[in-house]
């Protein structure tokens, strides 16, 4: 399998094989780079990085939002054989410092918008990809610019497919984010499997408006470079502007989280002949959203994936989504998914834990104890619950550690949330367990919409067992979410706890 994968970094090969194809477009400025031009830019960046000590195995933190410079740096670090460590620019300084320490970051790269935070992390070698005058607002917060260096004669490093390529932190919807180690094999196997499911054409253009420090935003950088297609980068999602970008640049594919698709549809977006692929992941998509997308002729591909598997595990086609709203389809090629109940295979329709194996699966976490806990001979225990129907389609039912135990009774938060959403005045809902001195845990629900807590409780009482009915209910303008679109359950719990 590895013989057909590029020996050097992907852009080195792309610059040699299809130099005149458009490789990158900045949607905010309209600037375009051919593969040859992008390759030359990356050579200059790589030479500059090499001059500050980046080499084989150097761990390079990126503290940058989604922008073309992020793309160029991903390729430049790969060209030197470094290890990419994307850091979430939305996190507070102390959390970033802890992650940088856990990942043993040697060099930190920032931009104008993140220079102050970068300097406060205290990493000795910290440089900016932006000019010094744009980042030096205070003398003690100065960040030196990445030095220029002559790229002539630069030779890219050949990589072992099992060499560490990326350290990526999970969203951390509950508890501390995990540091996931991903190899070059993981990234390339994921890109290859995705192509088999979604299809690829030479003139494809993929829009990335997701945060590139998460897997959903990083994966298109790898895929488009491997395929020789075009990556269109939009710095920030905005329903109206993103709809315009999709048309203006004749985008054929886009990665979205459910909230983004919801806002696009709410804005009145009606797709033209493009895009032909809307990859919907990062968080569970409600059946109502899938049905609405199908009715609007949006070519939606609901997908289930994890950071630990370098993105997609299973993806439904638009036809499957239309016929079976809620499914995430069958697993991708070379990916094996087992449903286990107490260590035994689940029957069709029986809910079990998803255990995944295959070439996309991480070799483990930064911490050995977390790796030991998550892996056994069956593969990676994802902690996600779901079932397989008679036709092999997967259905995701939530997470094992989200289960609520109230007075000795097991409560499925997704079942309760689905019931709450059936109320005509409820737009969305999240259900979590709250500490309770009498019952151990009690059910709490955060609701978006015009319904008041009393009517939501009465609605649930008519449809759920007494122990499943939310005891604490609050109304919010929107559900707190992580950058990848997943409901931030810790934040929901904090909001509901304040209602006591």
VEXKOL-544622 format. One record per residue (C-alpha): residue number from 1; chain; x, y, z. Coordinates in Angstrom, 1 decimal, m for minus. Layout:
<pts>
  resi  chain       X       Y       Z
   NUM      A       X       Y       Z
...
</pts>
This chain:
<pts>
  resi  chain       X       Y       Z
     1      A     0.0     0.0     0.0
     2      A     2.7     2.5     0.9
     3      A     4.5     2.1    m2.4
     4      A     1.8     4.2    m4.1
     5      A     2.1     7.0    m1.6
     6      A     4.5    10.0    m2.2
     7      A     8.0     9.5    m0.7
     8      A     8.4    13.2     0.0
     9      A     6.0    15.8     1.3
    10      A     2.9    16.0    m0.9
    11      A     3.5    19.4    m2.4
    12      A     7.0    18.4    m3.6
    13      A     5.4    15.8    m5.8
    14      A     2.5    18.0    m6.8
    15      A     4.8    20.7    m8.0
    16      A     6.6    18.2   m10.2
    17      A     3.5    16.4   m11.6
    18      A     0.9    19.2   m12.1
    19      A     2.8    22.4   m11.7
    20      A     0.3    24.6   m13.6
    21      A    m2.9    23.5   m11.7
    22      A    m4.4    26.0    m9.3
    23      A    m3.4    24.6    m5.8
    24      A    m4.6    27.4    m3.5
    25      A    m7.1    30.3    m3.5
    26      A    m7.5    32.9    m0.8
    27      A   m11.3    33.5    m0.9
    28      A   m10.9    36.7     1.1
    29      A    m8.5    38.4    m1.4
    30      A    m9.0    36.4    m4.5
    31      A    m5.3    35.6    m4.8
    32      A    m4.4    32.3    m6.4
    33      A    m1.3    30.1    m6.4
    34      A    m0.4    27.4    m8.9
    35      A     1.2    24.3    m7.6
    36      A     4.6    25.6    m8.9
    37      A     4.1    29.0    m7.1
    38      A     2.9    27.4    m3.9
    39      A     5.9    25.0    m4.0
    40      A     8.3    27.9    m4.4
    41      A     6.7    29.8    m1.4
    42      A     6.9    26.6     0.7
    43      A    10.6    26.2    m0.2
    44      A    11.2    29.8     1.1
    45      A     9.3    29.1     4.3
    46      A    11.1    25.7     4.8
    47      A    14.5    27.4     4.4
    48      A    13.5    30.0     7.0
    49      A    12.3    27.4     9.4
    50      A    15.5    25.4     8.9
    51      A    17.5    28.4     9.8
    52      A    15.9    28.6    13.3
    53      A    16.4    24.9    13.9
    54      A    13.5    23.0    12.5
    55      A    14.6    19.7    11.2
    56      A    13.6    16.0    11.3
    57      A    11.4    15.4    14.3
    58      A    11.2    19.0    15.5
    59      A     7.8    19.7    17.1
    60      A     6.5    22.9    15.6
    61      A     3.4    24.6    17.2
    62      A     1.1    26.6    15.0
    63      A    m0.9    29.3    16.7
    64      A    m2.8    30.6    13.7
    65      A    m6.4    30.9    12.6
    66      A    m7.6    29.6     9.3
    67      A    m5.7    31.4     6.6
    68      A    m3.4    30.6     3.6
    69      A    m0.3    31.0     5.7
    70      A    m1.5    28.0     7.7
    71      A    m1.6    25.9     4.6
    72      A     1.9    27.0     3.5
    73      A     3.3    26.2     6.9
    74      A     1.8    22.7     7.0
    75      A     3.6    21.9     3.8
    76      A     6.9    23.6     4.9
    77      A     7.0    21.7     8.2
    78      A     6.3    18.4     6.3
    79      A     9.1    19.3     3.9
    80      A    11.6    19.4     6.7
    81      A    10.3    16.3     8.4
    82      A     9.0    18.3    11.4
    83      A     6.0    17.4    13.5
    84      A     3.0    19.7    13.2
    85      A     1.3    20.7    16.5
    86      A    m1.8    22.9    15.7
    87      A    m3.0    24.9    18.7
    88      A    m6.5    26.2    19.2
    89      A    m6.4    30.0    19.0
    90      A    m9.7    30.3    21.0
    91      A    m8.3    28.7    24.1
    92      A    m7.1    30.7    27.1
    93      A    m3.3    31.1    27.5
    94      A    m3.0    28.7    30.4
    95      A    m4.7    25.9    28.5
    96      A    m2.5    26.6    25.5
    97      A     0.6    26.6    27.6
    98      A    m0.4    23.2    29.1
    99      A    m0.9    21.7    25.7
   100      A     2.3    23.0    24.3
   101      A     4.1    21.5    27.3
   102      A     2.4    18.2    26.9
   103      A     3.3    18.1    23.2
   104      A     7.0    19.1    23.9
   105      A     6.7    22.0    21.4
   106      A    10.2    23.2    20.3
   107      A     9.3    26.0    18.1
   108      A     6.1    28.2    18.0
   109      A     4.9    30.1    15.0
   110      A     2.3    32.8    15.2
   111      A     0.8    35.6    13.2
   112      A    m0.2    39.2    13.8
   113      A    m3.4    38.2    15.5
   114      A    m1.9    35.7    17.9
   115      A     1.5    37.3    18.7
   116      A     0.6    38.5    22.2
   117      A    m0.7    35.1    23.3
   118      A     2.3    33.4    21.6
   119      A     4.8    35.5    23.5
   120      A     3.0    34.7    26.8
   121      A     3.4    31.0    26.3
   122      A     7.1    31.4    27.0
   123      A     8.5    29.2    24.2
   124      A    12.1    30.3    23.6
   125      A    12.0    30.0    19.8
   126      A     8.8    31.9    18.8
   127      A     8.5    33.6    15.4
   128      A     5.8    35.3    13.4
   129      A     4.9    34.8     9.7
   130      A     3.8    38.4     9.6
   131      A     6.2    41.4     9.5
   132      A     7.5    42.6    12.8
   133      A     5.8    46.0    12.7
   134      A     2.4    44.3    12.6
   135      A     3.0    42.4    15.8
   136      A     5.1    44.6    18.1
   137      A     2.4    46.7    19.9
   138      A     4.5    46.6    23.1
   139      A     8.3    46.2    23.4
   140      A     8.0    43.3    25.9
   141      A     5.6    41.5    23.6
   142      A     7.7    41.7    20.4
   143      A     7.9    38.6    18.3
   144      A    10.7    38.3    15.8
   145      A     9.7    37.6    12.2
   146      A    10.6    34.3    10.6
   147      A    14.0    35.0     9.0
   148      A    14.4    34.8     5.3
   149      A    16.8    32.3     3.9
   150      A    17.9    31.2     0.4
   151      A    16.0    28.1    m0.7
   152      A    18.3    27.3    m3.5
   153      A    19.5    23.7    m3.3
   154      A    17.0    22.8    m0.7
   155      A    16.3    19.1    m0.6
   156      A    13.0    17.8     1.0
   157      A    13.3    15.0     3.6
   158      A    12.1    11.5     2.7
   159      A     9.7    10.2     5.3
   160      A     9.0     6.8     6.8
   161      A     5.2     6.4     6.4
   162      A     5.0     5.5    10.1
   163      A     6.9     8.6    11.3
   164      A     5.0    11.0    13.5
   165      A     3.5    13.8    11.4
   166      A     1.0    15.6    13.5
   167      A     0.0    16.0    17.2
   168      A    m3.6    17.2    17.3
   169      A    m5.7    17.8    20.4
   170      A    m9.3    16.7    20.5
   171      A   m12.2    19.2    21.1
   172      A   m12.5    18.3    24.7
   173      A   m16.3    18.4    24.9
   174      A   m15.9    16.7    28.3
   175      A   m12.8    16.8    30.4
   176      A    m9.2    17.5    29.2
   177      A    m8.6    17.4    25.5
   178      A    m6.5    14.3    24.4
   179      A    m3.3    14.7    22.5
   180      A    m3.5    12.5    19.4
   181      A    m0.5    11.3    17.6
   182      A    m1.0    10.9    13.8
   183      A     1.5     9.4    11.4
   184      A     2.0    10.1     7.7
   185      A     0.3     6.7     7.0
   186      A    m2.8     7.8     9.0
   187      A    m3.1    11.0     7.0
   188      A    m2.6     9.5     3.6
   189      A    m4.8     6.5     4.3
   190      A    m7.6     8.8     5.3
   191      A    m7.2    10.9     2.2
   192      A    m7.2     7.8     0.0
   193      A   m10.3     6.3     1.7
   194      A   m12.2     9.6     1.5
   195      A   m11.5     9.8    m2.2
   196      A   m13.1     6.3    m2.8
   197      A   m16.3     7.4    m1.0
   198      A   m16.6    11.0    m2.2
   199      A   m15.0    10.8    m5.6
   200      A   m12.4    13.2    m7.1
   201      A   m12.2    15.1   m10.4
   202      A    m9.1    17.0   m11.6
   203      A   m11.0    20.4   m11.5
   204      A   m12.4    19.9    m8.0
   205      A   m12.3    22.9    m5.7
   206      A   m12.8    22.3    m1.9
   207      A   m13.7    25.1     0.4
   208      A   m12.2    25.1     3.9
   209      A   m13.9    27.5     6.3
   210      A   m13.4    25.3     9.4
   211      A   m10.7    25.9    12.0
   212      A    m7.5    24.3    10.6
   213      A    m6.3    23.4    14.1
   214      A    m9.0    20.7    14.1
   215      A    m9.1    17.6    12.0
   216      A   m12.0    18.8     9.9
   217      A   m10.0    21.8     8.8
   218      A    m6.6    20.1     8.5
   219      A    m7.8    17.2     6.4
   220      A    m8.6    19.2     3.2
   221      A    m5.0    20.5     3.2
   222      A    m3.7    16.9     2.9
   223      A    m6.4    15.7     0.5
   224      A    m6.2    18.5    m2.0
   225      A    m2.4    18.2    m2.1
   226      A    m2.5    14.5    m2.6
   227      A    m5.3    14.7    m5.3
   228      A    m3.8    17.7    m7.1
   229      A    m7.1    19.6    m6.7
   230      A    m7.7    23.2    m5.5
   231      A    m8.1    24.3    m1.8
   232      A   m10.1    27.4    m1.3
   233      A    m9.5    29.0     2.1
   234      A   m12.0    31.3     3.7
   235      A   m10.8    32.8     7.0
   236      A   m14.1    32.7     8.8
   237      A   m17.5    31.2     8.1
   238      A   m20.3    33.6     7.5
   239      A   m23.6    32.3     6.1
   240      A   m24.1    35.0     3.5
   241      A   m20.4    35.4     2.6
   242      A   m19.8    31.7     2.5
   243      A   m22.8    31.2     0.2
   244      A   m21.3    33.9    m2.1
   245      A   m17.8    32.2    m2.0
   246      A   m19.3    28.9    m3.0
   247      A   m20.7    30.5    m6.1
   248      A   m17.9    32.9    m6.9
   249      A   m15.1    30.3    m6.9
   250      A   m17.2    27.5    m8.3
   251      A   m16.6    25.3    m5.3
   252      A   m17.4    21.7    m5.8
   253      A   m17.0    20.5    m2.2
   254      A   m17.1    21.9     1.3
   255      A   m16.7    20.7     4.9
   256      A   m19.3    22.0     7.3
   257      A   m20.6    21.2    10.8
   258      A   m24.4    21.0    11.3
   259      A   m24.6    24.5    12.8
   260      A   m23.0    26.0     9.6
   261      A   m25.4    24.1     7.3
   262      A   m28.3    25.2     9.5
   263      A   m27.3    28.9     9.1
   264      A   m26.7    28.6     5.4
   265      A   m30.2    27.2     4.9
   266      A   m31.6    29.9     7.2
   267      A   m30.0    32.6     5.1
   268      A   m31.9    31.4     2.1
   269      A   m28.9    29.7     0.4
   270      A   m30.0    27.6    m2.6
   271      A   m27.1    25.6    m4.2
   272      A   m26.6    26.0    m7.9
   273      A   m24.9    23.2    m9.9
   274      A   m22.0    23.5    m7.4
   275      A   m21.1    22.2    m4.9
   276      A   m21.7    18.5    m5.5
   277      A   m20.4    17.5    m2.1
   278      A   m21.3    18.9     1.3
   279      A   m19.4    16.8     3.9
   280      A   m21.3    17.2     7.2
   281      A   m19.5    16.2    10.3
   282      A   m17.9    17.3    13.6
   283      A   m21.1    16.8    15.5
   284      A   m24.3    14.7    15.1
   285      A   m26.8    16.1    12.6
   286      A   m30.4    16.0    13.5
   287      A   m32.7    14.1    11.2
   288      A   m34.8    17.3    10.6
   289      A   m31.7    19.1     9.3
   290      A   m30.8    16.2     6.9
   291      A   m34.4    16.2     5.7
   292      A   m34.3    20.0     5.2
   293      A   m31.0    19.7     3.3
   294      A   m32.4    17.0     1.0
   295      A   m35.5    19.1     0.3
   296      A   m33.3    22.0    m0.7
   297      A   m31.3    19.7    m3.1
   298      A   m28.1    20.1    m0.9
   299      A   m25.8    17.1    m1.8
   300      A   m25.2    16.3     1.9
   301      A   m22.8    13.5     3.0
   302      A   m23.4    13.0     6.7
   303      A   m20.1    11.6     8.2
   304      A   m18.9    10.2    11.4
   305      A   m15.2    10.6    12.2
   306      A   m12.7    11.3    15.0
   307      A    m9.4    13.0    15.4
   308      A    m8.0     9.6    16.3
   309      A    m8.8     8.3    12.8
   310      A    m7.5    11.3    10.9
   311      A   m11.1    12.3    10.0
   312      A   m13.8    10.1     8.4
   313      A   m14.7     6.6     9.6
   314      A   m18.1     6.2     8.0
   315      A   m19.9     8.5     5.5
   316      A   m23.4     8.3     4.0
   317      A   m24.1     9.2     0.4
   318      A   m26.8    11.8    m0.4
   319      A   m29.1     8.9    m1.6
   320      A   m28.6     7.1     1.7
   321      A   m29.2    10.3     3.7
   322      A   m32.4    10.9     1.8
   323      A   m33.7     7.4     2.3
   324      A   m32.4     6.9     5.9
   325      A   m32.1    10.3     7.6
   326      A   m29.8    10.0    10.6
   327      A   m27.5     7.3     9.3
   328      A   m23.8     7.9     8.6
   329      A   m23.6     5.1     6.1
   330      A   m21.1     2.3     5.8
   331      A   m17.4     2.5     6.9
   332      A   m14.9     3.7     4.4
   333      A   m12.6     1.3     2.6
   334      A   m10.0    m0.4     4.8
   335      A   m11.7     0.7     7.9
   336      A   m13.2    m1.9    10.2
   337      A   m15.9    m1.0    12.7
   338      A   m17.1    m3.4    15.3
   339      A   m20.0    m2.9    17.7
   340      A   m19.3    m4.5    21.0
   341      A   m21.5    m5.1    24.0
   342      A   m19.5    m6.3    27.1
   343      A   m16.8    m7.3    24.7
   344      A   m19.1    m9.4    22.4
   345      A   m20.3    m8.5    18.9
   346      A   m23.6    m6.7    18.9
   347      A   m26.5    m8.0    16.8
   348      A   m28.0    m5.8    14.0
   349      A   m30.0    m3.1    15.7
   350      A   m28.3    m3.6    19.1
   351      A   m26.5    m0.6    20.5
   352      A   m22.9    m1.1    21.4
   353      A   m19.6     0.7    21.5
   354      A   m17.9     1.5    18.2
   355      A   m14.4    m0.1    18.0
   356      A   m12.3     0.9    15.0
   357      A    m9.2    m0.5    13.4
   358      A    m7.4     0.1    10.1
   359      A    m4.6     2.3     8.7
   360      A    m6.2     5.6     9.6
   361      A    m6.2     4.8    13.3
   362      A    m3.7     6.6    15.5
   363      A    m0.9     4.6    17.1
   364      A    m1.9     6.3    20.4
   365      A    m2.1     9.3    22.6
   366      A     0.6    11.4    24.1
   367      A     0.1     9.7    27.4
   368      A     0.8     6.0    27.6
   369      A    m2.0     5.4    30.1
   370      A    m4.6     6.9    27.9
   371      A    m3.4     4.7    25.0
   372      A    m3.5     1.6    27.1
   373      A    m7.0     2.4    28.3
   374      A    m8.4     3.0    24.7
   375      A    m6.8     0.2    22.8
   376      A    m7.0    m3.6    22.8
   377      A    m6.7    m6.4    20.3
   378      A   m10.0    m5.3    18.7
   379      A    m8.8    m1.8    18.0
   380      A    m9.6     1.7    19.2
   381      A   m12.5     1.9    21.7
   382      A   m14.0     5.2    20.6
   383      A   m16.4     5.6    23.5
   384      A   m19.1     6.3    21.0
   385      A   m22.3     4.3    21.0
   386      A   m24.2     3.2    18.0
   387      A   m25.7     0.3    16.0
   388      A   m25.5    m1.3    12.6
   389      A   m28.7    m2.0    10.7
   390      A   m29.4    m5.0     8.6
   391      A   m27.7    m3.4     5.5
   392      A   m24.5    m2.5     7.4
   393      A   m25.3     1.2     7.8
   394      A   m24.1     2.8    11.0
   395      A   m26.2     4.9    13.3
   396      A   m24.6     6.9    16.1
   397      A   m26.4     7.1    19.5
   398      A   m24.1     9.3    21.6
   399      A   m21.2     8.6    23.9
   400      A   m20.7     5.9    26.6
   401      A   m19.5     8.4    29.1
   402      A   m22.5    10.7    28.5
   403      A   m24.9     8.1    30.0
   404      A   m26.7     9.4    33.1
   405      A   m27.3     7.1    36.1
   406      A   m30.1     8.6    38.2
   407      A   m31.2     6.6    41.2
   408      A   m29.7     3.5    39.7
   409      A   m31.6     3.9    36.4
   410      A   m29.7     4.4    33.1
   411      A   m30.8     7.4    31.1
   412      A   m29.8     7.9    27.5
   413      A   m29.3    11.7    27.1
   414      A   m29.8    11.6    23.3
   415      A   m33.2     9.9    23.7
   416      A   m34.2    12.6    26.2
   417      A   m32.9    15.4    23.9
   418      A   m34.7    14.0    20.9
   419      A   m38.0    14.0    22.9
   420      A   m37.4    17.6    24.1
   421      A   m36.8    18.6    20.4
   422      A   m40.2    17.2    19.5
   423      A   m41.8    20.1    21.3
   424      A   m43.0    22.5    18.6
   425      A   m41.5    25.6    20.3
   426      A   m38.0    23.9    20.8
   427      A   m35.4    24.6    18.2
   428      A   m32.6    22.6    19.8
   429      A   m31.6    20.9    23.1
   430      A   m28.7    19.4    25.0
   431      A   m29.2    17.0    27.9
   432      A   m26.5    16.2    30.6
   433      A   m26.3    14.7    34.0
   434      A   m26.0    17.0    37.0
   435      A   m24.7    16.1    40.4
   436      A   m27.5    15.3    42.9
   437      A   m27.1    14.4    46.6
   438      A   m30.1    12.2    46.6
   439      A   m30.1    10.5    43.2
   440      A   m26.4    10.6    42.3
   441      A   m27.3    12.4    39.1
   442      A   m30.4    14.1    37.8
   443      A   m31.3    14.9    34.2
   444      A   m30.7    18.5    33.0
   445      A   m31.8    20.1    29.7
   446      A   m30.6    23.3    28.1
   447      A   m33.2    24.4    25.5
   448      A   m33.1    26.8    22.6
   449      A   m36.4    28.2    21.5
   450      A   m39.6    29.9    22.7
   451      A   m40.7    27.2    25.1
   452      A   m40.7    27.8    28.8
   453      A   m39.3    25.2    31.3
   454      A   m42.7    24.2    32.7
   455      A   m44.1    23.3    29.3
   456      A   m41.0    21.4    28.3
   457      A   m41.2    19.4    31.6
   458      A   m44.9    18.6    31.0
   459      A   m44.1    17.6    27.4
   460      A   m41.5    15.2    28.6
   461      A   m43.6    13.8    31.4
   462      A   m46.1    12.6    28.9
   463      A   m43.5    10.8    26.8
   464      A   m40.7     9.6    29.1
   465      A   m40.3     7.5    32.2
   466      A   m40.3     9.5    35.4
   467      A   m36.5     9.0    35.9
   468      A   m35.8    10.3    32.4
   469      A   m37.7    13.6    32.8
   470      A   m35.4    16.6    33.1
   471      A   m35.4    18.0    36.6
   472      A   m33.5    21.1    35.7
   473      A   m34.4    23.0    32.6
   474      A   m33.0    26.3    31.3
   475      A   m33.5    28.3    28.1
   476      A   m30.6    29.8    26.1
   477      A   m30.2    31.7    22.8
   478      A   m28.0    29.0    21.5
   479      A   m26.2    25.9    22.7
   480      A   m22.5    26.3    23.6
   481      A   m20.3    24.5    21.0
   482      A   m16.7    23.8    20.4
   483      A   m14.9    25.1    17.3
   484      A   m15.7    21.8    15.5
   485      A   m19.4    22.2    16.1
   486      A   m19.9    19.6    18.9
   487      A   m22.0    20.6    21.9
   488      A   m19.7    21.7    24.7
   489      A   m21.2    19.5    27.4
   490      A   m19.0    21.0    30.2
   491      A   m20.3    24.4    29.3
   492      A   m23.9    23.1    29.3
   493      A   m23.4    21.5    32.7
   494      A   m22.0    24.8    34.0
   495      A   m25.0    26.8    32.7
   496      A   m27.5    24.4    34.1
   497      A   m25.7    24.2    37.5
   498      A   m26.1    27.9    37.9
   499      A   m29.9    27.5    37.6
   500      A   m30.0    25.5    40.9
</pts>
